[in-house]
């Protein structure tokens, strides 16, 4: 993933029309979007300088990054991603220890009796969950630890995929959030392996990954169709652990008095929906 910065710049300039960039129209173009020379002109850098940026042979200064973010009309998330990529050296991958859910988050999960909640780690690995989350999604305890990854479940598990009314919208958002993680550690072997697996097995993932769209995991809504609870409209939000920013608590709620709220209560009380190891982030015993 050493060429992430160049690939991102190319994807964003190709997605921007000359008119949107403030350039006069007219003339035929062999490829969509802006040319390298046009980006260089608008960012007040030489064409050779910009070409070397896309080729990974030059590191950009902060003023140049600011100019590129302005020229390419980057969103706040895309700008943060650009700066994150530019701040990483292209050397060896960093060794980061395997993650385990923090005890405080584990206790918080256990206290959420009616609210589905997950703790996501790096690369959207599922570090822990509570019984309502297992009832809503799947019995995570039956999955090998290496397969407990949220994006992987969304693309590779038919039962999880079928939960989403608008799967394409939600799955594309998941890819954008996963792409954002490359700014933290482009050479993370776990991320590299996950992207390689999903790219090889799913054409949608491969296409969306190559789009270089990025997004921060903050909050939103999900329209779901559960085989037991029926149609659910759930609001999700994420809480980043200040002691370990690589761990996020994800909760799903519904407004009181709504059918979705009643559906969550049903799932929490439904005996068949409470898996035998739902409270644990450990492997189930044989």
C-alpha positions in Angstrom: 0.0 0.0 0.0 3.1 2.3 -0.4 1.3 4.1 -3.4 -1.8 5.0 -1.4 -1.2 8.7 -1.6 -0.6 8.7 -5.4 -3.6 6.4 -5.9 -5.8 8.7 -3.8 -4.7 11.9 -5.7 -5.4 10.2 -9.0 -8.8 9.0 -8.0 -9.9 12.4 -6.7 -8.7 14.4 -9.7 -10.3 11.9 -12.1 -13.6 12.3 -10.2 -13.6 16.1 -10.5 -14.8 17.7 -13.7 -13.0 20.8 -15.1 -16.2 22.9 -14.6 -16.4 21.9 -10.9 -12.7 22.9 -10.6 -13.4 26.3 -12.2 -11.7 25.6 -15.5 -13.3 26.4 -18.9 -14.9 23.5 -20.7 -14.6 22.5 -24.3 -12.4 20.0 -26.1 -12.3 16.3 -26.0 -10.7 14.4 -23.2 -9.4 10.9 -23.4 -9.9 10.3 -19.7 -12.5 11.8 -17.3 -11.7 14.5 -14.7 -8.7 16.8 -14.4 -5.3 16.3 -16.0 -2.2 16.3 -13.9 -1.1 19.6 -15.4 -4.4 21.2 -14.5 -4.1 20.2 -10.9 -0.6 21.5 -10.8 -1.6 24.8 -12.2 -4.5 25.3 -9.8 -2.3 24.2 -6.8 0.5 26.6 -7.9 3.1 23.8 -8.2 5.1 22.6 -11.2 3.7 19.7 -13.3 6.9 17.8 -12.5 6.5 18.3 -8.8 2.9 17.1 -8.9 3.7 14.1 -11.1 6.3 13.0 -8.6 3.7 13.2 -5.8 1.4 10.9 -7.7 4.3 8.5 -8.4 5.3 8.4 -4.8 8.7 10.0 -5.4 8.1 13.2 -3.5 6.7 14.2 -0.1 4.4 17.2 0.0 4.7 20.1 2.4 1.7 21.2 4.5 1.0 24.3 2.3 0.9 22.0 -0.8 -1.4 19.6 0.9 -3.7 22.5 1.8 -3.7 23.6 -1.8 -4.4 20.1 -3.1 -7.3 19.7 -0.7 -8.7 23.0 -1.9 -8.2 22.2 -5.6 -9.6 18.7 -5.4 -12.6 19.9 -3.4 -11.9 17.4 -0.6 -14.3 16.8 2.2 -13.2 17.1 5.8 -12.7 13.3 6.0 -10.8 13.2 2.7 -8.6 16.1 3.8 -7.8 14.2 7.1 -7.1 11.1 5.0 -4.7 13.0 2.7 -2.8 14.5 5.6 -2.7 11.2 7.4 -1.2 9.4 4.3 1.3 12.2 3.9 2.5 11.9 7.4 3.5 8.2 7.1 6.8 7.1 5.9 6.9 4.4 3.3 9.1 2.1 5.3 8.5 -1.0 7.3 5.1 -1.8 8.8 4.7 -1.0 12.4 4.3 -3.8 14.8 1.2 -3.3 16.9 0.2 -5.8 19.6 -3.0 -7.8 19.2 -6.0 -6.1 20.6 -8.2 -7.2 23.5 -11.3 -5.3 24.7 -10.6 -2.9 27.6 -12.3 -4.1 30.8 -14.2 -0.9 31.2 -15.8 -1.3 27.8 -16.5 -4.9 28.6 -18.4 -3.9 31.7 -20.3 -1.2 29.8 -21.4 -3.8 27.3 -22.7 -6.0 30.0 -24.8 -3.2 31.4 -26.5 -2.4 28.1 -29.4 -4.9 28.6 -31.7 -3.8 25.7 -29.2 -2.0 23.5 -27.2 -4.0 20.9 -23.6 -2.9 21.2 -20.2 -4.0 19.8 -16.6 -3.0 20.4 -14.7 -2.6 17.2 -11.0 -2.6 17.0 -8.5 -1.9 14.2 -9.7 -3.0 10.7 -13.3 -3.3 12.2 -12.3 -6.5 14.1 -15.1 -7.3 16.5 -13.4 -7.4 19.9 -16.6 -7.9 22.1 -20.4 -7.8 21.9 -23.4 -8.2 24.2 -26.4 -10.6 23.8 -28.6 -8.0 22.0 -25.9 -7.5 19.4 -25.6 -11.3 18.9 -29.4 -11.5 18.6 -29.5 -8.7 16.1 -26.6 -9.8 13.8 -25.3 -13.3 14.4 -23.8 -15.6 17.0 -20.3 -14.2 16.9 -19.1 -16.8 19.4 -19.6 -19.5 16.8 -17.2 -17.8 14.4 -13.4 -18.3 14.6 -11.7 -15.2 16.0 -10.1 -14.4 12.7 -13.5 -14.2 11.0 -15.0 -11.8 13.6 -14.6 -8.7 11.4 -17.6 -6.4 10.7 -16.7 -5.5 7.1 -16.0 -9.2 6.3 -19.4 -10.2 7.8 -21.2 -7.6 5.7 -19.6 -8.9 2.5 -19.1 -12.6 3.1 -21.9 -13.8 5.5 -25.3 -14.1 3.6 -27.4 -13.9 6.8 -25.7 -10.6 7.8 -25.9 -9.2 4.3 -29.6 -10.0 4.1 -30.3 -7.9 7.2 -29.8 -4.6 5.4 -32.6 -3.1 3.4 -30.2 -1.0 1.4 -27.1 -3.2 1.5 -25.2 -1.4 -1.3 -25.4 2.0 0.5 -24.4 0.6 3.9 -21.6 -1.7 2.5 -20.1 1.2 0.5 -20.0 3.3 3.7 -18.2 0.4 5.4 -15.6 0.4 2.7 -15.1 4.1 3.0 -14.6 3.8 6.8 -12.2 0.9 6.3 -10.3 2.9 3.7 -9.9 5.7 6.3 -7.8 3.3 8.4 -5.1 3.1 5.8 -4.1 6.6 6.8 -3.1 5.3 10.2 -1.0 2.4 9.0 -1.0 1.7 5.2 1.2 -1.4 5.7 -0.8 -3.0 8.5 -0.7 -6.8 7.6 -4.1 -7.4 9.0 -5.6 -4.7 6.8 -3.6 -5.8 3.8 -4.9 -9.4 4.1 -8.5 -8.3 4.7 -8.5 -6.1 1.6 -6.8 -8.8 -0.5 -9.4 -11.4 0.5 -12.5 -9.2 -0.1 -11.1 -7.7 -3.3 -10.6 -11.2 -4.7 -14.0 -12.5 -3.7 -16.4 -9.5 -4.2 -16.5 -7.3 -7.2 -18.4 -4.5 -5.3 -15.8 -4.3 -2.7 -13.0 -4.2 -5.3 -14.7 -1.4 -7.2 -15.5 0.7 -4.1 -12.0 0.2 -2.6 -10.5 1.5 -5.8 -12.8 4.6 -5.7 -10.7 5.8 -2.7 -13.8 7.2 -0.9 -13.2 7.8 2.8 -15.4 8.4 5.8 -15.1 8.6 9.6 -17.2 6.3 11.7 -19.4 8.7 13.7 -23.2 8.1 13.6 -26.0 7.3 11.3 -29.1 5.1 10.8 -29.6 1.6 9.5 -32.8 0.2 7.9 -32.8 -3.5 8.7 -35.1 -6.5 8.2 -34.7 -9.0 10.9 -36.2 -12.5 10.6 -37.6 -12.3 14.2 -38.0 -8.6 15.0 -39.2 -7.5 11.5 -38.4 -4.1 10.0 -36.1 -2.0 12.2 -34.9 1.6 11.8 -32.0 1.9 14.2 -29.8 4.9 15.0 -26.1 3.9 15.5 -23.4 6.0 17.1 -19.7 5.3 18.0 -17.8 6.2 21.1 -14.0 6.2 20.9 -12.2 5.0 24.0 -9.9 7.8 25.0 -7.4 5.3 26.6 -7.2 3.3 23.3 -8.5 5.3 20.3 -8.3 2.1 18.2 -11.3 0.8 20.2 -14.8 2.1 19.5 -18.1 1.2 21.2 -20.9 1.0 18.6 -24.5 1.2 19.9 -27.8 0.8 18.1 -30.9 2.4 19.5 -34.5 3.3 18.5 -36.8 6.0 19.8 -39.1 4.9 22.6 -42.6 4.1 21.5 -41.6 3.1 17.9 -42.0 -0.4 16.4 -38.2 -0.5 16.2 -37.9 0.1 19.9 -40.4 -2.7 20.5 -38.4 -4.9 18.2 -35.2 -4.4 20.2 -37.0 -5.3 23.4 -38.3 -8.5 21.7 -34.8 -9.5 20.6 -33.4 -8.9 24.1 -36.1 -11.2 25.7 -36.2 -13.8 23.0 -34.6 -16.9 24.5 -33.5 -18.4 21.2 -31.7 -15.2 20.3 -29.4 -15.2 23.3 -26.4 -17.3 22.2 -24.5 -19.4 24.6 -21.3 -17.2 24.5 -22.8 -13.9 23.6 -21.3 -12.0 26.5 -17.7 -13.2 25.9 -15.0 -12.1 23.5 -13.4 -15.5 23.9 -13.7 -18.5 21.7 -16.6 -20.8 22.6 -15.8 -24.1 24.3 -16.3 -27.2 22.2 
